[in-house]
């Protein structure tokens, strides 16, 4: 297995993996998003390869706003991690997140954070196994003006 920061040429590959994590979006739209992340000094995309086949990705960025449960700034923030079904149970998510954590440390972060939907127990369990601790539970509200 090999983990690397995505290049601009790999943006469509990262976008294809992102569509598996977040269905309902187009590869073209995600490619544009991935290109912006790759070009940003405050964000990165990590790709995992097993024998030259894309096995997964992680997307992280620096957050300068308040992040629940943290007391420093910036905070490295995991926006998403995905491992293709054929590659699960091989610790690829752990390696992707460790690569994101190392990137965040290089950027001066003392803390790394993430979130998941309240009902997403698979994501919750993955976070807990990877050393995260639960900081808070919230329900968000909106209303039109």
C-alpha atoms as an extended CHARMM CRD file, in Angstrom:
* protein
*
       145  EXT
         1         1  UNK       CA              0.0000000000        0.0000000000        0.0000000000  PROA      1               0.0000000000
         2         2  UNK       CA              1.1620000000        3.5060000000       -0.8300000000  PROA      2               0.0000000000
         3         3  UNK       CA             -0.2650000000        6.8230000000        0.4610000000  PROA      3               0.0000000000
         4         4  UNK       CA              0.4350000000       10.0760000000       -1.3810000000  PROA      4               0.0000000000
         5         5  UNK       CA             -0.8590000000       13.6160000000       -1.6750000000  PROA      5               0.0000000000
         6         6  UNK       CA             -3.0260000000       13.9140000000       -4.7640000000  PROA      6               0.0000000000
         7         7  UNK       CA             -1.7390000000       15.8290000000       -7.7640000000  PROA      7               0.0000000000
         8         8  UNK       CA             -3.8260000000       17.9490000000      -10.1180000000  PROA      8               0.0000000000
         9         9  UNK       CA             -3.7540000000       15.0860000000      -12.6260000000  PROA      9               0.0000000000
        10        10  UNK       CA             -5.2800000000       12.8190000000       -9.9810000000  PROA      10              0.0000000000
        11        11  UNK       CA             -8.2050000000       15.1500000000       -9.2040000000  PROA      11              0.0000000000
        12        12  UNK       CA            -10.6630000000       13.1180000000      -11.3600000000  PROA      12              0.0000000000
        13        13  UNK       CA             -9.5940000000        9.9380000000       -9.5520000000  PROA      13              0.0000000000
        14        14  UNK       CA            -10.1440000000       11.5860000000       -6.1630000000  PROA      14              0.0000000000
        15        15  UNK       CA            -13.5060000000       12.8660000000       -7.4280000000  PROA      15              0.0000000000
        16        16  UNK       CA            -14.5910000000        9.3670000000       -8.4370000000  PROA      16              0.0000000000
        17        17  UNK       CA            -13.7940000000        8.1000000000       -4.9340000000  PROA      17              0.0000000000
        18        18  UNK       CA            -15.6080000000       11.1010000000       -3.4210000000  PROA      18              0.0000000000
        19        19  UNK       CA            -18.7330000000       10.2220000000       -5.4200000000  PROA      19              0.0000000000
        20        20  UNK       CA            -18.7400000000        6.8150000000       -3.7420000000  PROA      20              0.0000000000
        21        21  UNK       CA            -18.6160000000        8.4960000000       -0.3200000000  PROA      21              0.0000000000
        22        22  UNK       CA            -21.0470000000       11.2990000000       -1.1240000000  PROA      22              0.0000000000
        23        23  UNK       CA            -23.4700000000        9.9910000000       -3.7870000000  PROA      23              0.0000000000
        24        24  UNK       CA            -25.6590000000       12.3790000000       -5.7000000000  PROA      24              0.0000000000
        25        25  UNK       CA            -22.8280000000       14.6000000000       -6.8940000000  PROA      25              0.0000000000
        26        26  UNK       CA            -21.2190000000       14.5270000000      -10.3110000000  PROA      26              0.0000000000
        27        27  UNK       CA            -17.6180000000       13.5360000000      -10.9400000000  PROA      27              0.0000000000
        28        28  UNK       CA            -17.1820000000       16.8150000000      -12.8520000000  PROA      28              0.0000000000
        29        29  UNK       CA            -18.3450000000       18.9250000000       -9.9070000000  PROA      29              0.0000000000
        30        30  UNK       CA            -16.1870000000       16.9680000000       -7.4740000000  PROA      30              0.0000000000
        31        31  UNK       CA            -13.2040000000       17.2250000000       -9.8360000000  PROA      31              0.0000000000
        32        32  UNK       CA            -13.4450000000       21.0070000000       -9.5970000000  PROA      32              0.0000000000
        33        33  UNK       CA            -13.6860000000       20.7550000000       -5.7970000000  PROA      33              0.0000000000
        34        34  UNK       CA            -10.7090000000       18.3930000000       -5.6350000000  PROA      34              0.0000000000
        35        35  UNK       CA             -8.6300000000       20.7020000000       -7.8270000000  PROA      35              0.0000000000
        36        36  UNK       CA             -9.3570000000       23.5750000000       -5.4500000000  PROA      36              0.0000000000
        37        37  UNK       CA             -8.3410000000       21.4570000000       -2.4510000000  PROA      37              0.0000000000
        38        38  UNK       CA             -5.1530000000       20.2930000000       -4.1690000000  PROA      38              0.0000000000
        39        39  UNK       CA             -4.1780000000       23.8660000000       -5.0900000000  PROA      39              0.0000000000
        40        40  UNK       CA             -4.8940000000       25.2590000000       -1.6230000000  PROA      40              0.0000000000
        41        41  UNK       CA             -2.1110000000       25.6420000000        0.9270000000  PROA      41              0.0000000000
        42        42  UNK       CA             -4.7350000000       25.0140000000        3.6320000000  PROA      42              0.0000000000
        43        43  UNK       CA             -6.1340000000       21.7250000000        2.3090000000  PROA      43              0.0000000000
        44        44  UNK       CA             -5.0230000000       18.4120000000        0.9070000000  PROA      44              0.0000000000
        45        45  UNK       CA             -6.2830000000       15.1820000000       -0.6000000000  PROA      45              0.0000000000
        46        46  UNK       CA             -4.5100000000       11.9380000000        0.2860000000  PROA      46              0.0000000000
        47        47  UNK       CA             -4.8370000000        8.9130000000       -1.9820000000  PROA      47              0.0000000000
        48        48  UNK       CA             -4.2030000000        5.2760000000       -1.0830000000  PROA      48              0.0000000000
        49        49  UNK       CA             -3.0180000000        2.8310000000       -3.7170000000  PROA      49              0.0000000000
        50        50  UNK       CA             -2.7300000000       -0.9350000000       -3.5090000000  PROA      50              0.0000000000
        51        51  UNK       CA             -0.6850000000       -2.3400000000       -6.3820000000  PROA      51              0.0000000000
        52        52  UNK       CA             -1.3490000000        0.8290000000       -8.4140000000  PROA      52              0.0000000000
        53        53  UNK       CA             -5.1330000000        0.5790000000       -7.9020000000  PROA      53              0.0000000000
        54        54  UNK       CA             -6.8650000000        3.4520000000       -6.1040000000  PROA      54              0.0000000000
        55        55  UNK       CA             -8.0980000000        2.0370000000       -2.8090000000  PROA      55              0.0000000000
        56        56  UNK       CA             -9.3040000000        5.1630000000       -1.0130000000  PROA      56              0.0000000000
        57        57  UNK       CA             -8.9410000000        8.8350000000       -0.2450000000  PROA      57              0.0000000000
        58        58  UNK       CA             -9.0290000000       11.3000000000        2.6220000000  PROA      58              0.0000000000
        59        59  UNK       CA             -9.8000000000       15.0020000000        2.3990000000  PROA      59              0.0000000000
        60        60  UNK       CA             -8.6210000000       17.3690000000        5.1110000000  PROA      60              0.0000000000
        61        61  UNK       CA             -8.0610000000       21.0470000000        5.6380000000  PROA      61              0.0000000000
        62        62  UNK       CA             -7.0450000000       23.6230000000        8.1870000000  PROA      62              0.0000000000
        63        63  UNK       CA             -9.8580000000       25.2370000000       10.1390000000  PROA      63              0.0000000000
        64        64  UNK       CA             -9.2590000000       28.6290000000       11.7040000000  PROA      64              0.0000000000
        65        65  UNK       CA            -12.7780000000       29.0070000000       13.1450000000  PROA      65              0.0000000000
        66        66  UNK       CA            -13.8410000000       27.3730000000       16.4030000000  PROA      66              0.0000000000
        67        67  UNK       CA            -13.9260000000       23.5870000000       16.1720000000  PROA      67              0.0000000000
        68        68  UNK       CA            -15.9730000000       21.7280000000       18.8150000000  PROA      68              0.0000000000
        69        69  UNK       CA            -13.8010000000       20.2850000000       21.5610000000  PROA      69              0.0000000000
        70        70  UNK       CA            -10.5740000000       22.0350000000       20.5450000000  PROA      70              0.0000000000
        71        71  UNK       CA             -8.5960000000       24.8390000000       22.1400000000  PROA      71              0.0000000000
        72        72  UNK       CA             -6.0700000000       25.7810000000       19.4690000000  PROA      72              0.0000000000
        73        73  UNK       CA             -5.9640000000       27.2100000000       15.9640000000  PROA      73              0.0000000000
        74        74  UNK       CA             -5.5860000000       26.2000000000       13.2730000000  PROA      74              0.0000000000
        75        75  UNK       CA             -7.0200000000       22.7140000000       13.6470000000  PROA      75              0.0000000000
        76        76  UNK       CA             -6.4920000000       19.9580000000       11.1110000000  PROA      76              0.0000000000
        77        77  UNK       CA             -9.9550000000       18.8130000000       10.0690000000  PROA      77              0.0000000000
        78        78  UNK       CA            -10.9040000000       15.5520000000        8.3790000000  PROA      78              0.0000000000
        79        79  UNK       CA            -13.6730000000       16.3350000000        5.8970000000  PROA      79              0.0000000000
        80        80  UNK       CA            -14.0580000000       12.8050000000        4.6270000000  PROA      80              0.0000000000
        81        81  UNK       CA            -12.3890000000        9.4270000000        4.2970000000  PROA      81              0.0000000000
        82        82  UNK       CA            -13.4010000000        6.5730000000        2.0160000000  PROA      82              0.0000000000
        83        83  UNK       CA            -11.9860000000        3.1300000000        1.3290000000  PROA      83              0.0000000000
        84        84  UNK       CA            -13.3780000000        1.0550000000       -1.5470000000  PROA      84              0.0000000000
        85        85  UNK       CA            -15.1690000000       -2.0990000000       -0.3320000000  PROA      85              0.0000000000
        86        86  UNK       CA            -12.5780000000       -4.4690000000       -1.8320000000  PROA      86              0.0000000000
        87        87  UNK       CA             -9.8710000000       -2.8600000000        0.3210000000  PROA      87              0.0000000000
        88        88  UNK       CA            -11.6210000000       -2.5570000000        3.6700000000  PROA      88              0.0000000000
        89        89  UNK       CA            -10.2360000000       -4.2410000000        6.8150000000  PROA      89              0.0000000000
        90        90  UNK       CA             -6.6680000000       -3.5700000000        5.6020000000  PROA      90              0.0000000000
        91        91  UNK       CA             -6.1330000000       -0.4840000000        7.8310000000  PROA      91              0.0000000000
        92        92  UNK       CA             -6.1440000000        1.8340000000        4.8170000000  PROA      92              0.0000000000
        93        93  UNK       CA             -8.3930000000        4.4020000000        6.5290000000  PROA      93              0.0000000000
        94        94  UNK       CA             -5.9430000000        4.4830000000        9.4460000000  PROA      94              0.0000000000
        95        95  UNK       CA             -3.0140000000        5.1350000000        7.0970000000  PROA      95              0.0000000000
        96        96  UNK       CA             -4.9200000000        7.8370000000        5.2140000000  PROA      96              0.0000000000
        97        97  UNK       CA             -5.8530000000        9.6200000000        8.4350000000  PROA      97              0.0000000000
        98        98  UNK       CA             -2.3150000000        9.3000000000        9.7860000000  PROA      98              0.0000000000
        99        99  UNK       CA             -1.0690000000       10.9510000000        6.5760000000  PROA      99              0.0000000000
       100       100  UNK       CA             -3.5910000000       13.7670000000        7.0930000000  PROA      100             0.0000000000
       101       101  UNK       CA             -2.4890000000       14.1410000000       10.7110000000  PROA      101             0.0000000000
       102       102  UNK       CA              1.1700000000       14.3560000000        9.6470000000  PROA      102             0.0000000000
       103       103  UNK       CA              0.2370000000       17.0090000000        7.0570000000  PROA      103             0.0000000000
       104       104  UNK       CA             -1.6500000000       18.9830000000        9.7340000000  PROA      104             0.0000000000
       105       105  UNK       CA              1.3380000000       18.7880000000       12.1120000000  PROA      105             0.0000000000
       106       106  UNK       CA              3.5850000000       20.1340000000        9.3390000000  PROA      106             0.0000000000
       107       107  UNK       CA              1.1310000000       23.0320000000        9.0330000000  PROA      107             0.0000000000
       108       108  UNK       CA              1.5100000000       23.8480000000       12.7370000000  PROA      108             0.0000000000
       109       109  UNK       CA             -1.6010000000       22.1580000000       14.1190000000  PROA      109             0.0000000000
       110       110  UNK       CA             -1.6620000000       20.7840000000       17.6480000000  PROA      110             0.0000000000
       111       111  UNK       CA             -5.0780000000       19.1320000000       17.2350000000  PROA      111             0.0000000000
       112       112  UNK       CA             -6.9620000000       17.1560000000       14.5940000000  PROA      112             0.0000000000
       113       113  UNK       CA            -10.7580000000       16.8890000000       14.4770000000  PROA      113             0.0000000000
       114       114  UNK       CA            -13.6160000000       15.4430000000       12.4620000000  PROA      114             0.0000000000
       115       115  UNK       CA            -17.3610000000       14.9240000000       12.5770000000  PROA      115             0.0000000000
       116       116  UNK       CA            -20.0490000000       12.5330000000       11.4140000000  PROA      116             0.0000000000
       117       117  UNK       CA            -23.8130000000       12.4350000000       11.2740000000  PROA      117             0.0000000000
       118       118  UNK       CA            -25.4700000000       11.3400000000       14.5410000000  PROA      118             0.0000000000
       119       119  UNK       CA            -26.9730000000        8.2150000000       12.9800000000  PROA      119             0.0000000000
       120       120  UNK       CA            -23.8040000000        7.1420000000       11.1190000000  PROA      120             0.0000000000
       121       121  UNK       CA            -22.5930000000        4.5300000000       13.5790000000  PROA      121             0.0000000000
       122       122  UNK       CA            -20.1420000000        3.0030000000       11.0910000000  PROA      122             0.0000000000
       123       123  UNK       CA            -18.3250000000        6.3410000000       10.8520000000  PROA      123             0.0000000000
       124       124  UNK       CA            -18.5710000000        6.7990000000       14.6240000000  PROA      124             0.0000000000
       125       125  UNK       CA            -16.9850000000        3.3960000000       15.2320000000  PROA      125             0.0000000000
       126       126  UNK       CA            -14.1900000000        4.1000000000       12.7310000000  PROA      126             0.0000000000
       127       127  UNK       CA            -13.4240000000        7.4300000000       14.4220000000  PROA      127             0.0000000000
       128       128  UNK       CA            -13.3010000000        5.7990000000       17.8470000000  PROA      128             0.0000000000
       129       129  UNK       CA            -11.0200000000        2.9790000000       16.6340000000  PROA      129             0.0000000000
       130       130  UNK       CA             -8.6880000000        5.5790000000       15.1030000000  PROA      130             0.0000000000
       131       131  UNK       CA             -8.1400000000        7.4280000000       18.3670000000  PROA      131             0.0000000000
       132       132  UNK       CA            -10.6960000000       10.2200000000       18.1810000000  PROA      132             0.0000000000
       133       133  UNK       CA            -12.7540000000       11.0420000000       21.2660000000  PROA      133             0.0000000000
       134       134  UNK       CA            -16.2960000000       12.3280000000       21.1220000000  PROA      134             0.0000000000
       135       135  UNK       CA            -16.3190000000       16.0720000000       21.8580000000  PROA      135             0.0000000000
       136       136  UNK       CA            -19.9980000000       16.9570000000       21.5820000000  PROA      136             0.0000000000
       137       137  UNK       CA            -23.3230000000       16.1100000000       19.9540000000  PROA      137             0.0000000000
       138       138  UNK       CA            -25.3590000000       18.8020000000       18.2770000000  PROA      138             0.0000000000
       139       139  UNK       CA            -28.4620000000       19.1910000000       16.1880000000  PROA      139             0.0000000000
       140       140  UNK       CA            -28.3700000000       22.0560000000       13.7070000000  PROA      140             0.0000000000
       141       141  UNK       CA            -31.4040000000       24.1650000000       12.8070000000  PROA      141             0.0000000000
       142       142  UNK       CA            -32.2800000000       26.5680000000        9.9970000000  PROA      142             0.0000000000
       143       143  UNK       CA            -35.2420000000       28.6820000000        9.0070000000  PROA      143             0.0000000000
       144       144  UNK       CA            -35.9060000000       30.8840000000        6.0240000000  PROA      144             0.0000000000
       145       145  UNK       CA            -35.7650000000       34.6700000000        6.3470000000  PROA      145             0.0000000000
